[in-house]
Amino acid sequence: MLKSMTGFGRYEVVTDEYKITVEMKAVNHRYLDLSIKMPKKFNYFEAGIRTLLKHYIQRGKVDVFITYEDYTEGNLCLRYNSALAAEYVDVFRKMEEQFGIPNDMTVSKLSRCPEVLTMEQEPEDEEQLWKVVSEAVEEAAKRFVETRVAEGERLREDLLTKLDYMAELVDFIVERSPKLLAEYRQKLEDKVSELLASAAIDENRIAAEVTIYADKVCVDEEMVRLRSHIASTRSKLVAGGAVGRELDFIAQEMNREANTTLSKSGDLEISDKAIALKTEIEKVREQIQNIE
């Protein structure tokens, strides 16, 4: 399947504890350029995310946005340091014996002693978190690819239509080219007849002049290569895949052949068709820039 380099994908994972949102958008780029913006707590997942996305994307400047909303109020938990509490109790007992004063320690008072009770962040289950994040990224990537494929199909149809028109232009030039020699020969004979009046025309000399003219205006090779390039482009479009770079190179070659044809042409009709051919090739190149 043919894929465009522009696309958009979005996916959300929502539970009672959190919401993870992944958004992806892309524009044309010569290579794959991934830009990932996400919370710091996900930074250690970046390498895995990049590896995952490379299975779905080959080219394009892709911006990935990952947001995380925590519904558990920070996942705080209460920690009780029993060893430290025991030390406090032991010290209070020694103070009671040493100074002869009553030990009025209670549980509530003991709990207020430094570091006996502390609030700590609940440690994240990295394996489970990666599972959720990777699933969200993968689903967003699938939806992202779907939009690329849909756009790619539209590009394919448009390009195939343009190729058909280019083939018609090439057919016209191929059909018209041989007639140029006959017309040139006739003009040459008429001119010589006019100049020499009743004198005999040297057919060998006429033939030599026509041959020289034919060498100058012959575009047979250019047309053969253009037909080959058009057929190759059509074949790759139908086959699909990441063919953008190949098609761009072929389009450059087609433009070179069209330029040569235009420079050789001394005929208005062929020149018009060659200009139309160059215009259409440029349109094709612009569209190819959008193909992955």
N, C-alpha and C positions, 0 to 999 in steps of 0.2 A: 504494500500500500504506500501511496505517496503522502508525505506529511509536510505541511507548511511549517515555517519556523516561528510563526506567531501563534500564540495560544494562551489559554487561561484555564486554571483548575483550582478548585476549592473543596476542602473537606473538613468536617468538624467531628470531634469525638467529645460527647457530653455525658458525664456521670454525676452522681451526687457529690463527688469529691473534687472534680476538676472539669475544665473544658479546654481542649487543645484544638486550635484552628491552624490549618495549613493552607496558604494561598500561593499560587505560582502564576507568573506571567512571563512572556518571552517576546523578544523582537529579533530581527535578523542579526546574525553575527557570523563571521568567517569560521570561527571555531566554537567549541563549547565553553561558555563563560558562566559559571555558577556563582551567584551571590546569595548567601544565606544569612538572614537576620532572624535571631531567635534569643530567648532568655539565656542568661549566663549559665543557668543550671543545666542547659542542654548542650553546652559547648563541647563536652566530651563525646557527644554523639555526631559531631560534624563530619568526621571521616566516614562514618557509616552511612550518613545521609547522602554524602556525595557519591559514594559507591553505589548506593541504591538507585539514585537518580540517573546514573550513567547507563543503567539497563534500559531506560526509557527514552533518553535524550542523547542525540549525537552532536547536534549543532544548535547554536542560538545563544543569545544573551538572556539567561534565565534568572529572574529574581524570585527568591523563595522567602516567604514571611511565615514565621511560626510564632504563635502567641499562646500563652498558658495562663489560665485563671484558676487559682486555688480556692476551693470552697470550704476548706477544712480549718480556716483561720490559722494558718501557719503550721499545722501539724505539731503543735506543742504538747509536750508530755511532762508529767511531774516525776522527778527522780528522788528517791530516798537513799541517803548515804548512811546505812546502818552501822558501819564500822566507825564512822566519825561520831555518830550519836552515842555509841558505846563509850567512846573516849570522853565525851562530854560528861556522861553519867559518872564515869570513874573519877574524873577530876572533881566533880561536885561532891562526891562522897569523901574524897580526901580533904577537901576544903572544910567539910562539916567536921571531920575528926580533928583537923589541925586547929581550927579556930573555935570549936565548940558552939557552933551556931547551927540552927535547924536547916535541914535541906528541904526547901519548899519547891523543888523542881517538879513540874508536871509535864505531861505530854505536849500540851499546847505551848508551854514555855520552851521545852526542848526543841520543838519544831521551828521556833524562831531563831535558834542559834545558827550562825553563818554556815552555809553549805550543807546543812542537814537535809533540807528540801530545796531543790532547784528546778527551774523550768528549762527544758532542753528541746531542741528541734528534733522531731521524729526523723530518724534516718530514712532516706529514700531507698526504695527497692529499685536499684538501677536496672536490673534485668527486666522487671515488669514495666518500668517507665519506658525503656527502649522499645519493648514490644508494642506499647501503645503509640509511641511517637513514630516508629517505623511503619506501622499499619496506616496511620493517618497520612504520612508522607506518600506512601505507595498508592493509597486511594486517590489522593490529590493528583499524583502523577498520571494515573490512569485516566482521570477526567481531563487532565491537561492534554494528554495524547489524543483523546477523542476529539477535542476541538481542533487539534492540529490535522488530524486525518480528514475531518469534515472540510476544513479549509483547503487541504491538499487535493481533495477530489474536485473542488471548484477550480483550483489552479490547473489541474490536469485537463479538464474539459476545455478551459479557455486556451491553453497552450496547444492542444490538439487541433482546435479550430484555426488557430494562427498558422500552425504547420501546414494544414490543408491549403490555406490561402497562399503560403509561400511556395508550395509545390505547384500550384496553378501558375504563379509568376515564372517559376523555372521552366515549366512546360511551354509557356508562351515564348520565352527567350530561345529555347531549344528549337522551337518550330520556326521562329522568325529568322534566326541566324543564317541558315542556308540561303534564304531569299536575298540577303544582303549581297552575296557574291554575284548572283544573277543580275540584280539591279545595278551593281557596280560595273559589271562587264558590259551591260547594255549602255550605260551612260558613257563608258569609255569608248565603245565602238561608235556611238553617235557623235561624240566629240571629235574622234579621229576622222570620221567620215566627213564631218563638217569642215575640218581643217584641210584635209587632203582632197576633198571634192571627189573626182573620178578615180583617183589612185587606189590601188588595191590595198586592203588592210592586211597588215602582217599579223596573222593569227597567233604565231608563236610569241610575238612581242606582247600581244593582248593577254595571252595566257600567263606569261611571266608576271605582268603587272597585277593580274588578278590573284596570282599565287602570293605575291608580296603583300597585297592588301589582306588576303585571307589570314596570313600569319599575324598580322597586326590586330585583327578584330576577332579572331577565333576564340570562343569562350567555352569550347567543348569540355576541356578539362575542369574548368571552374564549375560548370553545370553538373558534371558527373560527381564531383566532390560535394557540391551542395545537396544533390539528391541523396547521397550517402549520409551526409550529416543530418538531414531531415529524417531519414529512415531510422538512423541510430537514436536520435532524440525521441522520436515517437516510440520506439521499442523500449527505451529506458523509462519513459513516462508510464507506459502500460505495465512494465514489470514492477515499478515502484521501488521503495527502499530509500536509503540515504544517497541520492544521486545528484544532489544539488551542485556539488563541485564539478563532477563530470560534465553535467549539462552546461555549466558556465563556460567550461573550456571549449566545448563543442560550439557554443554560440559565438565565441570569439573567432573560431575558425570559419564559421559561416559568414561572419561580418567581413573577414579578410577576403573571402571569395567574392562577395558582393562588391566590395571596393574595387577589386581587380576587374570585374565585369564592367563596372561603371567607367573605369579609366580606359578600357579598351573600346568601349562603344562609341561609334560615330553615327549611330542611328537614334533618332529621337524616341521612337517607340521603345526600343530596348533600354535606352537611358531612363525613360519614365518607369519602366518595370524594375530596373535595377535600383532606382531610388525608392520605390515602393517596397522592394525587397529589404533594403537597408533599414527602412523605417520599421518594418515588421520584425526584423531580427532584433532591433533595439527594444521593441516592446517585449519580445520573448526574453531577452536578457534581464529586463527589469523584473519580470515575473519569476524567472529562475532564481533571482536573489532571495525570493521568499521560500524556496524549497530547501528542506533539511538536507 
